[in-house]
Amino acid sequence: MKIEKIICNKKQYLDLLILADEQEDMIDKYLENGEMFALYDEELKSICVVTEVDDETCELKNIATYEKYQGKGYGKKIIHYITEYYKGKYKTILVGTGEVPSMMKFYESSEFEKSHYIKNFFVDNYDHSMFAEGIQLIDMVYLKRKL
C-alpha cells in the first residue's frame, strides 16, 4: 500500500471525487488550490483533497473511497496519513459533512469532534437536493481534530 501526492491532472480523479461531493463546480472551487493524495493498494482505492484555511488550520475538503472498497480501512489510513503529514504545519484540521450516522461515526472514530454548523449549506450551495442514507442534507456540520 502506498499514498502519493498528486501534483497535476487532478481532474482525472473526478469519478472518485464526485462520490464525496456530487457537484463538479463545487469540487472545482477547491481542487486546484488543494493538495491531493491518492491511496493505492495495487490499484487506486481512495483519494482526498486538503486546503489551507489559515496559518493554523487546514480543511479536509474531499475524501472518497470507491464503493467496492469501502469498509476496508482505506479511508482511515488516508486520514492517518494526512494528519501525520500536516502535523507541525497546522494545529487543527477541519472537515465538513452532512450529519448522517455513518459519516459521523467514521469521523468520530478518527478522533474528530463536532465544532460548528453552517446552516442551509447544502440547500444554498447545490443545484439539487442531496440525500445520504435517506436523510436530506441541509446544514453542514464541521468537525475538528487537533494535529
N, CA, C and O atoms as a GROMACS GRO file, in nm:
protein
  588
    1MET      N    1   0.084  -0.117   0.000
    1MET     CA    2   0.000   0.000   0.000
    1MET      C    3   0.089   0.124   0.000
    1MET      O    4   0.190   0.128   0.070
    2LYS      N    5   0.050   0.224  -0.080
    2LYS     CA    6   0.126   0.349  -0.082
    2LYS      C    7   0.030   0.465  -0.099
    2LYS      O    8  -0.078   0.453  -0.158
    3ILE      N    9   0.072   0.579  -0.046
    3ILE     CA   10  -0.003   0.704  -0.062
    3ILE      C   11   0.091   0.802  -0.128
    3ILE      O   12   0.204   0.821  -0.085
    4GLU      N   13   0.042   0.864  -0.234
    4GLU     CA   14   0.126   0.962  -0.303
    4GLU      C   15   0.050   1.092  -0.324
    4GLU      O   16  -0.072   1.094  -0.336
    5LYS      N   17   0.127   1.199  -0.327
    5LYS     CA   18   0.072   1.331  -0.351
    5LYS      C   19   0.054   1.348  -0.501
    5LYS      O   20   0.144   1.318  -0.580
    6ILE      N   21  -0.063   1.396  -0.541
    6ILE     CA   22  -0.094   1.419  -0.682
    6ILE      C   23  -0.072   1.568  -0.710
    6ILE      O   24  -0.138   1.653  -0.650
    7ILE      N   25   0.018   1.598  -0.800
    7ILE     CA   26   0.055   1.736  -0.829
    7ILE      C   27  -0.021   1.794  -0.948
    7ILE      O   28  -0.062   1.910  -0.946
    8CYS      N   29  -0.041   1.714  -1.052
    8CYS     CA   30  -0.107   1.767  -1.172
    8CYS      C   31  -0.215   1.671  -1.220
    8CYS      O   32  -0.225   1.558  -1.174
    9ASN      N   33  -0.294   1.720  -1.315
    9ASN     CA   34  -0.404   1.642  -1.373
    9ASN      C   35  -0.500   1.588  -1.266
    9ASN      O   36  -0.545   1.474  -1.274
   10LYS      N   37  -0.530   1.672  -1.166
   10LYS     CA   38  -0.617   1.629  -1.057
   10LYS      C   39  -0.758   1.595  -1.105
   10LYS      O   40  -0.826   1.511  -1.045
   11LYS      N   41  -0.800   1.659  -1.211
   11LYS     CA   42  -0.936   1.639  -1.262
   11LYS      C   43  -0.957   1.496  -1.314
   11LYS      O   44  -1.071   1.451  -1.328
   12GLN      N   45  -0.848   1.424  -1.343
   12GLN     CA   46  -0.862   1.287  -1.390
   12GLN      C   47  -0.923   1.195  -1.282
   12GLN      O   48  -0.966   1.084  -1.313
   13TYR      N   49  -0.926   1.242  -1.157
   13TYR     CA   50  -0.981   1.165  -1.046
   13TYR      C   51  -1.126   1.204  -1.015
   13TYR      O   52  -1.179   1.168  -0.910
   14LEU      N   53  -1.188   1.277  -1.106
   14LEU     CA   54  -1.324   1.329  -1.082
   14LEU      C   55  -1.424   1.218  -1.050
   14LEU      O   56  -1.512   1.238  -0.967
   15ASP      N   57  -1.411   1.102  -1.115
   15ASP     CA   58  -1.507   0.994  -1.089
   15ASP      C   59  -1.508   0.952  -0.942
   15ASP      O   60  -1.611   0.911  -0.890
   16LEU      N   61  -1.394   0.962  -0.876
   16LEU     CA   62  -1.384   0.928  -0.734
   16LEU      C   63  -1.423   1.048  -0.647
   16LEU      O   64  -1.495   1.031  -0.548
   17LEU      N   65  -1.376   1.166  -0.682
   17LEU     CA   66  -1.409   1.286  -0.605
   17LEU      C   67  -1.560   1.310  -0.598
   17LEU      O   68  -1.612   1.355  -0.497
   18ILE      N   69  -1.629   1.279  -0.706
   18ILE     CA   70  -1.772   1.306  -0.713
   18ILE      C   71  -1.852   1.215  -0.620
   18ILE      O   72  -1.968   1.244  -0.591
   19LEU      N   73  -1.791   1.106  -0.574
   19LEU     CA   74  -1.858   1.020  -0.476
   19LEU      C   75  -1.879   1.094  -0.343
   19LEU      O   76  -1.976   1.069  -0.272
   20ALA      N   77  -1.786   1.185  -0.311
   20ALA     CA   78  -1.794   1.257  -0.183
   20ALA      C   79  -1.854   1.396  -0.198
   20ALA      O   80  -1.904   1.452  -0.101
   21ASP      N   81  -1.850   1.451  -0.317
   21ASP     CA   82  -1.902   1.586  -0.342
   21ASP      C   83  -1.962   1.582  -0.481
   21ASP      O   84  -1.892   1.597  -0.581
   22GLU      N   85  -2.095   1.562  -0.486
   22GLU     CA   86  -2.157   1.523  -0.611
   22GLU      C   87  -2.182   1.633  -0.713
   22GLU      O   88  -2.252   1.610  -0.812
   23GLN      N   89  -2.128   1.751  -0.692
   23GLN     CA   90  -2.147   1.859  -0.788
   23GLN      C   91  -2.010   1.910  -0.833
   23GLN      O   92  -1.933   1.962  -0.752
   24GLU      N   93  -1.980   1.896  -0.960
   24GLU     CA   94  -1.848   1.925  -1.013
   24GLU      C   95  -1.803   2.069  -0.990
   24GLU      O   96  -1.686   2.092  -0.959
   25ASP      N   97  -1.892   2.166  -1.003
   25ASP     CA   98  -1.849   2.306  -0.983
   25ASP      C   99  -1.811   2.334  -0.839
   25ASP      O  100  -1.734   2.426  -0.813
   26MET      N  101  -1.863   2.256  -0.744
   26MET     CA  102  -1.820   2.270  -0.604
   26MET      C  103  -1.679   2.214  -0.586
   26MET      O  104  -1.598   2.271  -0.513
   27ILE      N  105  -1.650   2.103  -0.652
   27ILE     CA  106  -1.516   2.045  -0.649
   27ILE      C  107  -1.416   2.141  -0.710
   27ILE      O  108  -1.305   2.157  -0.660
   28ASP      N  109  -1.455   2.205  -0.820
   28ASP     CA  110  -1.366   2.299  -0.890
   28ASP      C  111  -1.322   2.414  -0.799
   28ASP      O  112  -1.216   2.472  -0.821
   29LYS      N  113  -1.402   2.448  -0.699
   29LYS     CA  114  -1.370   2.560  -0.609
   29LYS      C  115  -1.247   2.532  -0.522
   29LYS      O  116  -1.181   2.626  -0.478
   30TYR      N  117  -1.216   2.406  -0.497
   30TYR     CA  118  -1.103   2.375  -0.410
   30TYR      C  119  -0.997   2.284  -0.473
   30TYR      O  120  -0.888   2.269  -0.418
   31LEU      N  121  -1.027   2.224  -0.586
   31LEU     CA  122  -0.939   2.122  -0.639
   31LEU      C  123  -0.800   2.173  -0.675
   31LEU      O  124  -0.701   2.114  -0.633
   32GLU      N  125  -0.790   2.280  -0.751
   32GLU     CA  126  -0.658   2.327  -0.796
   32GLU      C  127  -0.573   2.382  -0.682
   32GLU      O  128  -0.451   2.364  -0.682
   33ASN      N  129  -0.635   2.450  -0.586
   33ASN     CA  130  -0.559   2.507  -0.474
   33ASN      C  131  -0.534   2.406  -0.363
   33ASN      O  132  -0.451   2.430  -0.275
   34GLY      N  133  -0.604   2.294  -0.365
   34GLY     CA  134  -0.587   2.194  -0.261
   34GLY      C  135  -0.472   2.099  -0.291
   34GLY      O  136  -0.427   2.086  -0.405
   35GLU      N  137  -0.426   2.033  -0.186
   35GLU     CA  138  -0.326   1.927  -0.202
   35GLU      C  139  -0.401   1.795  -0.206
   35GLU      O  140  -0.483   1.765  -0.119
   36MET      N  141  -0.372   1.716  -0.308
   36MET     CA  142  -0.443   1.590  -0.328
   36MET      C  143  -0.351   1.472  -0.298
   36MET      O  144  -0.232   1.473  -0.331
   37PHE      N  145  -0.409   1.371  -0.234
   37PHE     CA  146  -0.338   1.249  -0.200
   37PHE      C  147  -0.419   1.130  -0.248
   37PHE      O  148  -0.542   1.128  -0.235
   38ALA      N  149  -0.351   1.031  -0.304
   38ALA     CA  150  -0.417   0.910  -0.352
   38ALA      C  151  -0.358   0.788  -0.282
   38ALA      O  152  -0.237   0.776  -0.267
   39LEU      N  153  -0.444   0.700  -0.238
   39LEU     CA  154  -0.403   0.576  -0.173
   39LEU      C  155  -0.419   0.462  -0.273
   39LEU      O  156  -0.527   0.439  -0.328
   40TYR      N  157  -0.309   0.390  -0.294
   40TYR     CA  158  -0.308   0.275  -0.382
   40TYR      C  159  -0.279   0.149  -0.302
   40TYR      O  160  -0.189   0.147  -0.217
   41ASP      N  161  -0.354   0.045  -0.329
   41ASP     CA  162  -0.327  -0.088  -0.277
   41ASP      C  163  -0.342  -0.178  -0.399
   41ASP      O  164  -0.449  -0.234  -0.424
   42GLU      N  165  -0.235  -0.190  -0.473
   42GLU     CA  166  -0.231  -0.247  -0.607
   42GLU      C  167  -0.294  -0.152  -0.708
   42GLU      O  168  -0.233  -0.123  -0.811
   43GLU      N  169  -0.415  -0.104  -0.680
   43GLU     CA  170  -0.480  -0.004  -0.766
   43GLU      C  171  -0.537   0.107  -0.679
   43GLU      O  172  -0.538   0.096  -0.556
   44LEU      N  173  -0.583   0.214  -0.741
   44LEU     CA  174  -0.638   0.327  -0.666
   44LEU      C  175  -0.759   0.285  -0.584
   44LEU      O  176  -0.851   0.221  -0.636
   45LYS      N  177  -0.757   0.320  -0.456
   45LYS     CA  178  -0.867   0.287  -0.366
   45LYS      C  179  -0.936   0.412  -0.312
   45LYS      O  180  -1.059   0.420  -0.310
   46SER      N  181  -0.855   0.512  -0.268
   46SER     CA  182  -0.908   0.632  -0.201
   46SER      C  183  -0.832   0.755  -0.246
   46SER      O  184  -0.719   0.748  -0.294
   47ILE      N  185  -0.898   0.868  -0.226
   47ILE     CA  186  -0.837   0.996  -0.260
   47ILE      C  187  -0.886   1.100  -0.160
   47ILE      O  188  -0.995   1.087  -0.104
   48CYS      N  189  -0.806   1.204  -0.138
   48CYS     CA  190  -0.853   1.316  -0.055
   48CYS      C  191  -0.789   1.445  -0.102
   48CYS      O  192  -0.684   1.445  -0.168
   49VAL      N  193  -0.854   1.556  -0.068
   49VAL     CA  194  -0.804   1.689  -0.101
   49VAL      C  195  -0.809   1.772   0.028
   49VAL      O  196  -0.910   1.775   0.098
   50VAL      N  197  -0.697   1.840   0.057
   50VAL     CA  198  -0.685   1.923   0.177
   50VAL      C  199  -0.649   2.064   0.133
   50VAL      O  200  -0.563   2.084   0.048
   51THR      N  201  -0.716   2.164   0.194
   51THR     CA  202  -0.686   2.304   0.164
   51THR      C  203  -0.646   2.377   0.292
   51THR      O  204  -0.674   2.332   0.403
   52GLU      N  205  -0.578   2.489   0.273
   52GLU     CA  206  -0.542   2.574   0.387
   52GLU      C  207  -0.657   2.670   0.416
   52GLU      O  208  -0.709   2.735   0.326
   53VAL      N  209  -0.695   2.678   0.545
   53VAL     CA  210  -0.795   2.774   0.589
   53VAL      C  211  -0.724   2.902   0.634
   53VAL      O  212  -0.759   3.012   0.591
   54ASP      N  213  -0.624   2.885   0.719
   54ASP     CA  214  -0.540   2.995   0.766
   54ASP      C  215  -0.408   2.935   0.813
   54ASP      O  216  -0.382   2.817   0.792
   55ASP      N  217  -0.323   3.015   0.877
   55ASP     CA  218  -0.190   2.968   0.918
   55ASP      C  219  -0.193   2.852   1.017
   55ASP      O  220  -0.096   2.778   1.029
   56GLU      N  221  -0.305   2.835   1.089
   56GLU     CA  222  -0.313   2.731   1.191
   56GLU      C  223  -0.408   2.616   1.157
   56GLU      O  224  -0.412   2.516   1.228
   57THR      N  225  -0.484   2.632   1.048
   57THR     CA  226  -0.591   2.537   1.020
   57THR      C  227  -0.592   2.494   0.874
   57THR      O  228  -0.576   2.576   0.784
   58CYS      N  229  -0.612   2.364   0.853
   58CYS     CA  230  -0.636   2.312   0.718
   58CYS      C  231  -0.772   2.242   0.720
   58CYS      O  232  -0.827   2.213   0.827
   59GLU      N  233  -0.823   2.215   0.601
   59GLU     CA  234  -0.954   2.151   0.592
   59GLU      C  235  -0.950   2.035   0.494
   59GLU      O  236  -0.900   2.049   0.382
   60LEU      N  237  -1.002   1.923   0.536
   60LEU     CA  238  -1.021   1.807   0.451
   60LEU      C  239  -1.148   1.834   0.370
   60LEU      O  240  -1.259   1.822   0.422
   61LYS      N  241  -1.131   1.869   0.243
   61LYS     CA  242  -1.244   1.911   0.160
   61LYS      C  243  -1.312   1.793   0.093
   61LYS      O  244  -1.432   1.800   0.064
   62ASN      N  245  -1.240   1.687   0.069
   62ASN     CA  246  -1.298   1.574  -0.001
   62ASN      C  247  -1.219   1.449   0.038
   62ASN      O  248  -1.096   1.449   0.036
   63ILE      N  249  -1.289   1.346   0.072
   63ILE     CA  250  -1.227   1.215   0.093
   63ILE      C  251  -1.325   1.112   0.039
   63ILE      O  252  -1.443   1.112   0.074
   64ALA      N  253  -1.274   1.026  -0.048
   64ALA     CA  254  -1.362   0.928  -0.111
   64ALA      C  255  -1.287   0.797  -0.133
   64ALA      O  256  -1.168   0.796  -0.162
   65THR      N  257  -1.361   0.690  -0.119
   65THR     CA  258  -1.312   0.555  -0.147
   65THR      C  259  -1.412   0.490  -0.242
   65THR      O  260  -1.533   0.500  -0.222
   66TYR      N  261  -1.360   0.425  -0.343
   66TYR     CA  262  -1.452   0.354  -0.433
   66TYR      C  263  -1.543   0.264  -0.352
   66TYR      O  264  -1.500   0.199  -0.257
   67GLU      N  265  -1.670   0.261  -0.390
   67GLU     CA  266  -1.771   0.190  -0.312
   67GLU      C  267  -1.734   0.045  -0.283
   67GLU      O  268  -1.758  -0.003  -0.172
   68LYS      N  269  -1.677  -0.025  -0.379
   68LYS     CA  270  -1.645  -0.166  -0.357
   68LYS      C  271  -1.533  -0.187  -0.256
   68LYS      O  272  -1.512  -0.299  -0.210
   69TYR      N  273  -1.461  -0.080  -0.221
   69TYR     CA  274  -1.352  -0.090  -0.123
   69TYR      C  275  -1.387  -0.024   0.011
   69TYR      O  276  -1.306  -0.024   0.104
   70GLN      N  277  -1.506   0.033   0.021
   70GLN     CA  278  -1.546   0.098   0.146
   70GLN      C  279  -1.560  -0.005   0.258
   70GLN      O  280  -1.595  -0.121   0.234
   71GLY      N  281  -1.530   0.038   0.380
   71GLY     CA  282  -1.539  -0.050   0.496
   71GLY      C  283  -1.417  -0.138   0.516
   71GLY      O  284  -1.418  -0.226   0.602
   72LYS      N  285  -1.312  -0.115   0.439
   72LYS     CA  286  -1.191  -0.196   0.448
   72LYS      C  287  -1.074  -0.119   0.512
   72LYS      O  288  -0.961  -0.168   0.514
   73GLY      N  289  -1.102   0.001   0.564
   73GLY     CA  290  -1.000   0.077   0.636
   73GLY      C  291  -0.919   0.175   0.553
   73GLY      O  292  -0.830   0.242   0.606
   74TYR      N  293  -0.946   0.186   0.424
   74TYR     CA  294  -0.868   0.277   0.339
   74TYR      C  295  -0.890   0.423   0.377
   74TYR      O  296  -0.794   0.501   0.378
   75GLY      N  297  -1.012   0.460   0.408
   75GLY     CA  298  -1.040   0.598   0.450
   75GLY      C  299  -0.964   0.634   0.577
   75GLY      O  300  -0.907   0.743   0.587
   76LYS      N  301  -0.964   0.544   0.674
   76LYS     CA  302  -0.890   0.569   0.799
   76LYS      C  303  -0.740   0.579   0.774
   76LYS      O  304  -0.672   0.660   0.836
   77LYS      N  305  -0.689   0.498   0.682
   77LYS     CA  306  -0.546   0.503   0.651
   77LYS      C  307  -0.507   0.637   0.588
   77LYS      O  308  -0.402   0.692   0.621
   78ILE      N  309  -0.588   0.688   0.499
   78ILE     CA  310  -0.555   0.815   0.435
   78ILE      C  311  -0.570   0.930   0.534
   78ILE      O  312  -0.492   1.026   0.529
   79ILE      N  313  -0.667   0.922   0.624
   79ILE     CA  314  -0.680   1.025   0.728
   79ILE      C  315  -0.559   1.021   0.821
   79ILE      O  316  -0.504   1.125   0.856
   80HIS      N  317  -0.517   0.902   0.860
   80HIS     CA  318  -0.397   0.890   0.945
   80HIS      C  319  -0.277   0.952   0.874
   80HIS      O  320  -0.199   1.025   0.935
   81TYR      N  321  -0.262   0.924   0.747
   81TYR     CA  322  -0.150   0.977   0.669
   81TYR      C  323  -0.153   1.130   0.666
   81TYR      O  324  -0.051   1.194   0.693
   82ILE      N  325  -0.268   1.188   0.633
   82ILE     CA  326  -0.271   1.335   0.621
   82ILE      C  327  -0.258   1.404   0.757
   82ILE      O  328  -0.202   1.514   0.764
   83THR      N  329  -0.307   1.342   0.864
   83THR     CA  330  -0.289   1.406   0.994
   83THR      C  331  -0.142   1.406   1.034
   83THR      O  332  -0.094   1.502   1.094
   84GLU      N  333  -0.070   1.301   1.001
   84GLU     CA  334   0.074   1.299   1.026
   84GLU      C  335   0.146   1.396   0.932
   84GLU      O  336   0.239   1.466   0.974
   85TYR      N  337   0.105   1.402   0.808
   85TYR     CA  338   0.167   1.488   0.708
   85TYR      C  339   0.156   1.636   0.747
   85TYR      O  340   0.252   1.711   0.729
   86TYR      N  341   0.041   1.676   0.800
   86TYR     CA  342   0.019   1.818   0.834
   86TYR      C  343   0.053   1.854   0.977
   86TYR      O  344   0.050   1.972   1.013
   87LYS      N  345   0.086   1.756   1.060
   87LYS     CA  346   0.126   1.782   1.198
   87LYS      C  347   0.252   1.868   1.196
   87LYS      O  348   0.347   1.838   1.124
   88GLY      N  349   0.253   1.974   1.274
   88GLY     CA  350   0.368   2.064   1.275
   88GLY      C  351   0.350   2.183   1.181
   88GLY      O  352   0.406   2.290   1.205
   89LYS      N  353   0.272   2.164   1.075
   89LYS     CA  354   0.244   2.275   0.983
   89LYS      C  355   0.118   2.349   1.027
   89LYS      O  356   0.111   2.472   1.018
   90TYR      N  357   0.018   2.275   1.075
   90TYR     CA  358  -0.108   2.332   1.124
   90TYR      C  359  -0.136   2.277   1.263
   90TYR      O  360  -0.079   2.176   1.304
   91LYS      N  361  -0.225   2.345   1.335
   91LYS     CA  362  -0.265   2.298   1.468
   91LYS      C  363  -0.394   2.217   1.464
   91LYS      O  364  -0.415   2.129   1.548
   92THR      N  365  -0.480   2.246   1.364
   92THR     CA  366  -0.612   2.185   1.358
   92THR      C  367  -0.646   2.147   1.215
   92THR      O  368  -0.608   2.216   1.120
   93ILE      N  369  -0.718   2.038   1.201
   93ILE     CA  370  -0.776   2.001   1.071
   93ILE      C  371  -0.927   1.996   1.088
   93ILE      O  372  -0.978   1.940   1.185
   94LEU      N  373  -0.998   2.054   0.992
   94LEU     CA  374  -1.144   2.056   0.990
   94LEU      C  375  -1.194   1.964   0.880
   94LEU      O  376  -1.123   1.936   0.783
   95VAL      N  377  -1.317   1.919   0.895
   95VAL     CA  378  -1.387   1.851   0.786
   95VAL      C  379  -1.536   1.886   0.799
   95VAL      O  380  -1.592   1.884   0.908
   96GLY      N  381  -1.597   1.917   0.686
   96GLY     CA  382  -1.741   1.947   0.683
   96GLY      C  383  -1.814   1.834   0.614
   96GLY      O  384  -1.766   1.780   0.514
   97THR      N  385  -1.930   1.797   0.668
   97THR     CA  386  -2.006   1.685   0.612
   97THR      C  387  -2.153   1.701   0.646
   97THR      O  388  -2.192   1.786   0.726
   98GLY      N  389  -2.234   1.619   0.584
   98GLY     CA  390  -2.373   1.610   0.624
   98GLY      C  391  -2.382   1.530   0.752
   98GLY      O  392  -2.302   1.440   0.777
   99GLU      N  393  -2.480   1.564   0.833
   99GLU     CA  394  -2.491   1.495   0.962
   99GLU      C  395  -2.572   1.366   0.946
   99GLU      O  396  -2.692   1.360   0.976
  100VAL      N  397  -2.502   1.265   0.897
  100VAL     CA  398  -2.564   1.132   0.881
  100VAL      C  399  -2.485   1.033   0.967
  100VAL      O  400  -2.364   1.047   0.984
  101PRO      N  401  -2.554   0.934   1.021
  101PRO     CA  402  -2.490   0.845   1.119
  101PRO      C  403  -2.357   0.784   1.076
  101PRO      O  404  -2.261   0.787   1.153
  102SER      N  405  -2.348   0.729   0.955
  102SER     CA  406  -2.224   0.662   0.916
  102SER      C  407  -2.108   0.759   0.905
  102SER      O  408  -1.995   0.726   0.943
  103MET      N  409  -2.133   0.879   0.854
  103MET     CA  410  -2.025   0.978   0.840
  103MET      C  411  -1.980   1.028   0.977
  103MET      O  412  -1.860   1.041   1.002
  104MET      N  413  -2.074   1.054   1.065
  104MET     CA  414  -2.038   1.100   1.199
  104MET      C  415  -1.957   0.992   1.271
  104MET      O  416  -1.857   1.023   1.336
  105LYS      N  417  -1.998   0.868   1.259
  105LYS     CA  418  -1.927   0.757   1.323
  105LYS      C  419  -1.785   0.745   1.266
  105LYS      O  420  -1.689   0.725   1.340
  106PHE      N  421  -1.774   0.756   1.133
  106PHE     CA  422  -1.643   0.746   1.068
  106PHE      C  423  -1.548   0.853   1.118
  106PHE      O  424  -1.435   0.823   1.158
  107TYR      N  425  -1.592   0.979   1.117
  107TYR     CA  426  -1.502   1.088   1.159
  107TYR      C  427  -1.475   1.084   1.309
  107TYR      O  428  -1.362   1.109   1.352
  108GLU      N  429  -1.575   1.054   1.389
  108GLU     CA  430  -1.552   1.046   1.534
  108GLU      C  431  -1.457   0.931   1.568
  108GLU      O  432  -1.380   0.942   1.663
  109SER      N  433  -1.461   0.822   1.493
  109SER     CA  434  -1.368   0.711   1.517
  109SER      C  435  -1.226   0.748   1.470
  109SER      O  436  -1.129   0.679   1.503
  110SER      N  437  -1.216   0.856   1.394
  110SER     CA  438  -1.084   0.907   1.350
  110SER      C  439  -1.042   1.028   1.434
  110SER      O  440  -0.960   1.109   1.390
  111GLU      N  441  -1.100   1.041   1.553
  111GLU     CA  442  -1.063   1.142   1.653
  111GLU      C  443  -1.109   1.283   1.621
  111GLU      O  444  -1.054   1.380   1.674
  112PHE      N  445  -1.210   1.298   1.534
  112PHE     CA  446  -1.270   1.429   1.509
  112PHE      C  447  -1.384   1.448   1.608
  112PHE      O  448  -1.447   1.352   1.651
  113GLU      N  449  -1.410   1.574   1.644
  113GLU     CA  450  -1.524   1.607   1.730
  113GLU      C  451  -1.598   1.725   1.670
  113GLU      O  452  -1.541   1.806   1.597
  114LYS      N  453  -1.727   1.733   1.701
  114LYS     CA  454  -1.809   1.840   1.643
  114LYS      C  455  -1.753   1.977   1.680
  114LYS      O  456  -1.708   2.000   1.792
  115SER      N  457  -1.757   2.066   1.582
  115SER     CA  458  -1.707   2.202   1.601
  115SER      C  459  -1.819   2.304   1.585
  115SER      O  460  -1.850   2.378   1.679
  116HIS      N  461  -1.880   2.310   1.466
  116HIS     CA  462  -1.984   2.408   1.439
  116HIS      C  463  -2.065   2.367   1.317
  116HIS      O  464  -2.033   2.270   1.249
  117TYR      N  465  -2.171   2.442   1.290
  117TYR     CA  466  -2.259   2.415   1.177
  117TYR      C  467  -2.263   2.536   1.083
  117TYR      O  468  -2.243   2.650   1.125
  118ILE      N  469  -2.289   2.508   0.956
  118ILE     CA  470  -2.322   2.614   0.860
  118ILE      C  471  -2.464   2.583   0.815
  118ILE      O  472  -2.490   2.487   0.742
  119LYS      N  473  -2.554   2.668   0.860
  119LYS     CA  474  -2.696   2.650   0.834
  119LYS      C  475  -2.726   2.657   0.684
  119LYS      O  476  -2.674   2.744   0.614
  120ASN      N  477  -2.808   2.566   0.638
  120ASN     CA  478  -2.855   2.561   0.499
  120ASN      C  479  -2.746   2.548   0.394
  120ASN      O  480  -2.768   2.583   0.278
  121PHE      N  481  -2.629   2.501   0.431
  121PHE     CA  482  -2.517   2.494   0.336
  121PHE      C  483  -2.553   2.415   0.210
  121PHE      O  484  -2.531   2.462   0.099
  122PHE      N  485  -2.608   2.297   0.227
  122PHE     CA  486  -2.636   2.212   0.112
  122PHE      C  487  -2.751   2.267   0.028
  122PHE      O  488  -2.752   2.250  -0.094
  123VAL      N  489  -2.847   2.332   0.091
  123VAL     CA  490  -2.959   2.392   0.019
  123VAL      C  491  -2.913   2.515  -0.059
  123VAL      O  492  -2.955   2.536  -0.173
  124ASP      N  493  -2.827   2.596   0.002
  124ASP     CA  494  -2.783   2.721  -0.060
  124ASP      C  495  -2.674   2.704  -0.166
  124ASP      O  496  -2.660   2.790  -0.252
  125ASN      N  497  -2.597   2.595  -0.161
  125ASN     CA  498  -2.479   2.582  -0.247
  125ASN      C  499  -2.487   2.474  -0.354
  125ASN      O  500  -2.399   2.467  -0.440
  126TYR      N  501  -2.588   2.392  -0.351
  126TYR     CA  502  -2.601   2.286  -0.451
  126TYR      C  503  -2.727   2.309  -0.534
  126TYR      O  504  -2.826   2.362  -0.485
  127ASP      N  505  -2.721   2.268  -0.660
  127ASP     CA  506  -2.833   2.294  -0.751
  127ASP      C  507  -2.942   2.187  -0.746
  127ASP      O  508  -3.036   2.190  -0.825
  128HIS      N  509  -2.930   2.095  -0.652
  128HIS     CA  510  -3.031   1.990  -0.636
  128HIS      C  511  -3.032   1.946  -0.489
  128HIS      O  512  -2.935   1.968  -0.416
  129SER      N  513  -3.141   1.885  -0.448
  129SER     CA  514  -3.148   1.831  -0.312
  129SER      C  515  -3.054   1.713  -0.300
  129SER      O  516  -3.044   1.630  -0.390
  130MET      N  517  -2.984   1.708  -0.188
  130MET     CA  518  -2.888   1.600  -0.166
  130MET      C  519  -2.934   1.512  -0.050
  130MET      O  520  -2.986   1.561   0.050
  131PHE      N  521  -2.915   1.383  -0.068
  131PHE     CA  522  -2.957   1.286   0.033
  131PHE      C  523  -2.843   1.188   0.060
  131PHE      O  524  -2.767   1.154  -0.030
  132ALA      N  525  -2.832   1.144   0.184
  132ALA     CA  526  -2.739   1.039   0.224
  132ALA      C  527  -2.810   0.955   0.328
  132ALA      O  528  -2.865   1.007   0.426
  133GLU      N  529  -2.809   0.824   0.308
  133GLU     CA  530  -2.876   0.732   0.400
  133GLU      C  531  -3.022   0.769   0.421
  133GLU      O  532  -3.077   0.751   0.530
  134GLY      N  533  -3.085   0.821   0.316
  134GLY     CA  534  -3.226   0.859   0.324
  134GLY      C  535  -3.254   0.989   0.396
  134GLY      O  536  -3.369   1.026   0.417
  135ILE      N  537  -3.147   1.061   0.434
  135ILE     CA  538  -3.160   1.187   0.507
  135ILE      C  539  -3.126   1.302   0.412
  135ILE      O  540  -3.021   1.300   0.349
  136GLN      N  541  -3.216   1.402   0.402
  136GLN     CA  542  -3.184   1.518   0.320
  136GLN      C  543  -3.077   1.601   0.392
  136GLN      O  544  -3.090   1.634   0.510
  137LEU      N  545  -2.972   1.635   0.316
  137LEU     CA  546  -2.865   1.717   0.371
  137LEU      C  547  -2.906   1.863   0.361
  137LEU      O  548  -2.937   1.912   0.252
  138ILE      N  549  -2.907   1.931   0.473
  138ILE     CA  550  -2.944   2.073   0.477
  138ILE      C  551  -2.828   2.153   0.536
  138ILE      O  552  -2.766   2.233   0.466
  139ASP      N  553  -2.799   2.131   0.663
  139ASP     CA  554  -2.689   2.202   0.730
  139ASP      C  555  -2.560   2.121   0.717
  139ASP      O  556  -2.564   1.998   0.714
  140MET      N  557  -2.448   2.191   0.709
  140MET     CA  558  -2.319   2.121   0.713
  140MET      C  559  -2.269   2.124   0.856
  140MET      O  560  -2.268   2.229   0.920
  141VAL      N  561  -2.226   2.009   0.906
  141VAL     CA  562  -2.165   2.003   1.037
  141VAL      C  563  -2.014   1.998   1.014
  141VAL      O  564  -1.965   1.921   0.931
  142TYR      N  565  -1.943   2.082   1.088
  142TYR     CA  566  -1.797   2.079   1.084
  142TYR      C  567  -1.746   2.004   1.204
  142TYR      O  568  -1.795   2.022   1.316
  143LEU      N  569  -1.647   1.920   1.180
  143LEU     CA  570  -1.577   1.850   1.287
  143LEU      C  571  -1.431   1.895   1.284
  143LEU      O  572  -1.380   1.936   1.180
  144LYS      N  573  -1.365   1.885   1.397
  144LYS     CA  574  -1.224   1.927   1.403
  144LYS      C  575  -1.144   1.823   1.478
  144LYS      O  576  -1.196   1.743   1.555
  145ARG      N  577  -1.015   1.828   1.450
  145ARG     CA  578  -0.920   1.740   1.518
  145ARG      C  579  -0.791   1.816   1.537
  145ARG      O  580  -0.743   1.883   1.445
  146LYS      N  581  -0.735   1.807   1.656
  146LYS     CA  582  -0.605   1.869   1.682
  146LYS      C  583  -0.497   1.786   1.613
  146LYS      O  584  -0.504   1.663   1.608
  147LEU      N  585  -0.398   1.856   1.560
  147LEU     CA  586  -0.287   1.787   1.493
  147LEU      C  587  -0.165   1.782   1.584
  147LEU      O  588  -0.062   1.728   1.545
   0.00000   0.00000   0.00000
